Amino acid sequence: MARPEEPYTFKSEVVRVEGAMNPHGVPVPDSVAESLRKAGTRRLIVRINGYTMKRGLQGSREYGSHLVVGLDLLKKAGAGLGSVVAVEIEVDPAPDEVDVCDELLIALEQDEAARERWETLTPGKQRGLAYHVSSAKREETRVKRALDIALKLRTNTLYGD
């Protein structure tokens, strides 16, 4: 078994995970998942058919440990539901780093109160909001979502506030 510092490699079939918001998953072998959990790993750098993304290990009754992968990312990796994919997993050396799209960065730069509130959020909350903005296909939609998030940050009207 590889140490957590070394990449884990395996093949897995893309499956539909019932009841999930994003129903496409890639099951992870139990031995790999257990090793990652024992090491206290929170975030992963994952390559599926060579396409790189950051993920966290998820669990379900049906498939055990798995990686959630959106349909758009699967397409970029040249895969789809039922495809057998080559998977490489390594521990993310910067688990709290959040990828933020340009539209959200600009909105936060222009709104000091929103930026200050953004900086108080957990990395997980930031990641979710950043994904909401960046997942839009059209630039106009990303801009609209970014401005909406900035307003909600400034006025403390985010879901859960």
N, C-alpha and C positions, 0 to 999 in steps of 0.2 A: 504494500500500500504506500502510496506517495505521501510525503509529509505535506502539511498544509501550505508550505511555502512553494511547493512544486505544483505544476498544473495537473489536474485530473483529466483524463481523456476517456471517452466511451462513446458508444453509439446508442441512440434511443429513438423511439418512434414518437412523432408529434401526435398528441391525443387531445380529445375534447374533455375538459374538466367540468362536469355538471355543477350548476349552481354558482359558478364563479362569474364575476363581472367581466373578466377577460378570459374566455373559456379555452384558450389554446395553451397547452402545457407540454413540457418535455420532462418526462420522469427521470429522476436521478437515482442511480443504484444506492441501495441502503448503506453499503459500506462507505461510499463517498459521503453521503449525507451525514452519517454518524461521525465520521472523521472531522467534517467541517463543524458540526455542532460541538464536539469535544474540544475543538480548538477555539470555540467562542466566536466563530466567524459570523459577521452580520451581513456584509455585502460582498458580492462576487463580480468578477469580470468574466463574462461568458462569451465564448465564440461558438456560434452555430454555423456549420459549413463555412467557417472563416469569417463570418460577419460578427463584429464585436458589439456587445451591449453590457450594461451594468444591471444586475438583478440581485434580489434577495431570494433565499431558499424558502419555498412555500410548502404547505402540506395539505393533503386531502385524504379522506378515508379511502377513496377509490384508487388513487395512484401513489399514496405515500408522499415522499418528498419529490417536488418537481419545481421547474422554473416556469414562470408565467411569461408567455411570449405572444405579443399581439400579432394579428394577421399581417399587418403592414411590415413588421420586422421579419416575419417568416418569409414573406415574398422577397424581401431584400436578401435573405439568406438562401433564396432559391428553393424554398420548401413550402409545404402546406400540410393540412390535416392528413395523417396517415403516412407521411414521409419519414423515412429513416434518416436521421441527421447525425453528423459527426459533431460531438460536443467537447469543448475544452473549458475547464473551469479553473480559475485561480482566485486566491484571496485578493480583494480590493485593498491596496495599500493605503488608500485615502477614503475610508467608508463614509465620512461625513461630507465629502465634496459633492456638490449638487450642480448638475449641468443646467444652465439657465439660457434659454434662447434669447436672441438679440431683442426681440420685441418686449419681453418682460424686463430685461436689463435696462432698456431705455425708459420704460414706464417707471421703474424704481428710481432711476437717476433723476427723473423729472419731478418726483414726488417724495420729498424728504421724510414726511411723516410715514408714508407707506414703506419706504426703505428701512426706517428705524424699527418699525413693527416687524418687517420681514426678518431682520437680524435677530429678533427674539424667538422666532419659530424654530422648532426642532428640525434637524435635517430631513426627517421623514415627511413632515408637513410641507417644507419647502419643496421637496422632490415631487410630492403630489400636485402642488399648485403649478410648479414648472412644467410638469408633464401635461396638465390640463391645457396650458397655453400652447406648448410646442406640438401637441398632437393634432392640432388643426392643420388641415391641408393647405388652406388659402392664407396668404399673408394678411388679408383684411380681417379674417377671423382671429388670427393670432393677435393682431393689434387690439381688436375689440376685447378679447379675453384678458389680455395684459392690462388694459385700462380698467376693466371691471375688477380684476384682482387688486390692483392698486387702490381703487376706491374702497373696496371692502376692507383692505388692510388699514387704510387711513381712518375709516369710520367704525372699525371693530364690528363689522357685520359679516364676517366669514362664517360659514356653517360651523356651528359649535361655539361661537362667541356668546 
